[in-house]
Amino acid sequence: MTRSPLRGRRRTGAAALCAAAVLLAGCTGSDSSGGADASPSPSATVPVPATAEDLQDSFQQVVDQVLPSVVQVTTGQGLGSGVIYDGEGHIVTNAHVVGDAGRFRITMATGRDELDAELVASYPEEDLAVVKLTDPPRNLRPATFGDSGELDVGQIVLAMGNPLGLSSSVTEGIVSATGRSISEGSAETTIGNLIQTSAPINPGNSGGALVDLSGRVIGVPTLAARSPDGGGGTAPGLGFAIPSDTVRHLADQMIEHGEVVDSDEAAIEATVRTVLGDDYRPAGVAIVETEDGGAADEAGLRAGDVIVELGGEETPDTTALARALASHEPGDEVKAVYRRDGEERTVAITLGER
């Protein structure tokens, strides 16, 4: 039995399904002020290049500007990457990097300084976490966050992190797509509104920075994909990152409240489970219990109803329901097709928020 899966799209972009992909690890980014409305100053950006020589110079300037803001996060179980979020010592990383740990060792980009950090909050639903240096040095270099809502497909990006423990590594690619919705392996957790990139993402890159050529962090690499028949290797040119707008929206709340209080994620506000058909294959999502006054309750759905379609997308299981919700925001009205007493019915649901 699972809680109703949900995801909201915080900007634009239709959700898309990644077929035949099993997902691995990823990255992170941050803002010099940590504020959701903060914008980079002109002095904090690198001019966009016009020639091949300018392009090389721009790459090097971006690396020089951003790499000091990318750190290595080490736990008792492994390591990943993180990005210095503000001058107070907050660092953004992935929830799967911190795991169940509460204390961490942070290695700065120089590789010489190791500092202690403690967990501020973790939000596995979006694979995001914030940790804080217990004694932040004065020479911290917070990264500058850009506006991921302005991204264009084909835009050149750099991924910075610590893949396989190789500190301060940089790879290059483009924005391949936006608005992707991806399920983490066989789990029922679905992350919505991701940036797809061709920049190589490897284990250890998780929590690092996806950066544009103006030196602004526009995403947090979180997942790489591999084909089920690919021998266990990652699929080249198929990685995913949490958009910077999402990172700021959630990180600011974790820093202020110690938790996420406004997820901005769509939900039907009901406890659900996958049901099997006569062939023992997933055949829909059954409602176990609705929240009083919640979206499903207000739409007239009740325990025992089996949702088979939401917003035009089939929902054979809870993961598919999460994917369907990932392309919507709280307040959207969508059509749901469901079965009750052997009869198929249709109802309009005004989605709630998790």
N, C-alpha and C positions, 0 to 999 in steps of 0.2 A: 504494500500500500504506500502511495507516495503523495506528497503535497502537490497541488496543481502546479505544473511547470509553467514558466512564464519568462518573457523577455520583452522590453520595450525598445523601439528604435528612437534614439535621442535626437537624431537629426533626420536625414532622408536616406533612401536606399531600400529597395525591396529585399526581403530575405531570400536567400537561395540555399538549396540543399547541396551538400557535397556528397555525391554518391561514391560508395566503395572506398571510403577513406577512414583509416584508423588514426587517431590523433595523439601526438606526443607533447613536446615542450615548447616554451616561448620567451617573452621579453617585457620592458617597462619604460616609462618616461616621466618628466616632471616640469614644474613651473617655478620660476625664481621666487614668486611670492606665495604660491600655493593657492591664489585666489582664482575663482572660476571666471572672473571678468578681466583677469590680468592679460595684457597683450604685450608682446615683445617690443622693446624700444628699438629704433633704427640701428643703434650701435651694437645691438645684440644679434643682428642678422648678417648673413653673408650675401653679397650681391649675386644675382642669378647670372651665370656665365653666358657669353655669346659665341665663343669659339671653343675648339677642342682644348687649346692651351688654357683658356679661362676655366673650362670645365675641370681640368686637372687641378688647377689652383684652388677652385672652389671646393673640390673634394677635400683637399688638404686643409683648407681653412675650417671647414665644417668639423673635420676630425679633431683639429687642434682646439676648437671651441667647445665641442660637446663631450669628447672622450673623458676629460677630467671629472665630468658629472656622473659617469657610469662606474658602478662599484660591483664588487663580488660579494654575494651574500652566502655565508657558510653556516649550515646547521649540522647537527649530529648525524643526519641522514644523507646529506649531499650538499650541493652548491648550485647557485643560480646567479642571476644578475639583478641589479637594482639601479635606480636613478635618483640622484639627490633632488628632492622636491622643493626644499626651501632652506633658508639660512639657519633655521632652528634645528636642523639635523634630521628632518623627516625624509625617509627614503621610500619610494614606491617600488613594489615588486609584485610577483604573482602569488596568489594564495597557495598554489601547489608547490612553490618554492619554500615558503615558511612551514607548510604542513601543520603539525601539532606543536611545533617548537615555540618557545616564548622568548628565548634569548639567542643572539646571533653574533657572529664575528664578521665585521665588514672590512674588506680589503679595498683600499683606495686605488685609483687608476695607476698610481706610481708603483704599486706593488710592495711598497716599503712600510706603509702604515696599516696596522690592524687595530680596529676600534670595536668596542662593545656596543650592541644595540638591543633594544627590547621591542616586543610586538606592541603596536598601537591597536590595530584591528585587522581582521581578515574577512573578506567577503567572497567565499568560494563560488557563489552564484555567477559572478563575473570574473572569477579567477584573479582577484586583485587584493593586495594587502599593503599596509603601511607599517614600517618599523621606524624607530627613532634612535639615533645615536645617544648614548647616555652622557657623553661628554664631547659634544661636537666641537671640532677645531674652528678657529677663526677664518681659515682660508678655504672654507667650503665653496664649491662652485655649483650652485643650483642650476639646473637646466632651464631653458626657456620653452614653454609650451606653445604650440601653434594651434590653429583652428582646424580640426580634422574635418569639419563640415565643408571646407573649401577645397578638399583634395580632388584631384582629377585623375582618372585612369590614364596610365602612361607616365605619370609623374615619377621622376627619379628619386629614390630614397636610399638611405644607408641604414643598416642594422648594426648596432654596437652592443657588445656584451662579452661574456666569458664562456664560449662554447667549449665543452669538454675540458673545462678548467684552463683553457688558453686565454689568459687575461687580456683585456683591452683589444679584442678582435673586431674587425670591421668588414662587413660584406656589403655588396651593392646590388640593387635591383630596381624594379618599378612597382608602382601601385597597379596591381592586376585587376582588382575589383573592389567595390565597397558594398556594405550592407549584407555581408555573408552571415549566415546562421549555421553554426557548427555544433554537433554533439561530440562530447568528449568520450571517445571510445565507445564501449557498450553501455556506459552510464546513461542515466536519464537526464543529466544536466546538459542544457543547451545554452550556448553563449551566442547572443544575437548582435547584429550590426558590426561585425568585425571587418577589418581591412585585410584584403588578400594581397600578398606581395610575393614577388619572385626573388627577393633578397633571401639568401639561404638562412634558415633558422634551424639551429641544432640544439640538442640537450645542453643546458648551461646558459643558453641565450635567454632563457625565460627571465622576464623582469627587466630586460635591457631596454634599449631605446631604438625606435624607428624614427629616422630624422630626415627632414627635407633639406634641400640645398640652400636654404636660408638659415640653417642651423637650429631649427625649431623641432622639438620632439612632437611628432604627430601621431604616435602610436606606441603601444607596449607589446612587442612580440610575445605571444603566449602559446602558440601551437604550431607544430609542423606536421605534415601529413605523410602517411606511408600507405602504399597499396597493400591490401591483404595478401596478394600473391607476389609481393615484391621482395621476398626473402628477409623481411624485417628492416630493410633500409628505408630512409626517408625519401619521399618523392621530391625530386629536384624542382625548385621553383614554385613550391606550393606551401606557403607559410601564412600565418594569420596573426593579426595584432589588434589589441583593444584600442579603439580610437582615443585620441587625447582628450576630446570633449567628455567622453565617458569617464576616463581616468580622473580628470579634475572634479567632475560632478560627485564621484564616489569618494575620492581621497579627501576632499575638503570636509565632507561629513564625518569620515572616520577620524580625522584630526580634531575636529571640533567636538564631536559627540562620543567618540570611542566606538562608533558603530554607524552603519548606514541606516538613516531614518527615512529617506525618500529614494526608493529604488528606481522610480520612473519605469517600472516593468509591468507590462500588461498581464492580467490574470483573470481567470473565470471565478476565482475565489471559492474553490471547492476542493475537497479531498477526493482524489481519483485513483483508479488502478486500471491496468490493462486487462482486458478479458480475451479469452481464446474462443475461436469458433469450433465447429465440429471437426475440422481438420487439424485442430491443435495449433493453429496459427493465430497471431494477434488479429482481433476482429473489431476493435474499438476501445474507447476509454469510458469505463463505467464511473458514474458519480457515486461515491460512498457516502459523502455528507456535504451539504452546502453550508456556507456561512450565512447566518441570519442577516438579511438585507444586502447580501453580496450580489455580485453580477449574475451568477447562475440562479440564485434564489429569486432575484427580481425578474429574471426572464421566465420563471415558472418551471425551471428544471428541478428535479428532485432525485433522491437516492434511487438507484436502480436504472436510471436513464443511461443509455450508452451513446456517447458522441462519436460519430463516424466521419464528420467533416466540420471544419471550422474555417470561415473566411475563404471558402473555395478550395481548401487543401484537405486531403483525406487524412484522418487521424486513427490509424489502426492501433497505435499504442501511445503511451504517455510521452515518449520522445518526439513522435510526430506532432503531438499536441503542442509541445514546447516550441517546436520549429514554426508551427502555424502562428503561435502567439508572438514569436520574435519579430514578425513584420508589422506589428501593431503597437499602439501606445494606449495607456489608460484613457478611457473616454471614447475610444473608437467603437462604433457599432458594427458588428459583424454577424453574418448569418451562420447559424449552427444547425447541422443536420444530425438528428439523434433517433434512436430506436426506443420505443416504450410499448411494452405488451405486444411485441411482434410487429408493431406498426412504425413506419418511418415518418418522422415529423420534422418540421422546420421552425426555427424560432430566431428572433433577433436578440443578440446579447450586447449590452453596453459594457465593455470590459472594465474591470476594476484594476487595482494596483496591489502588488504584493507588499 
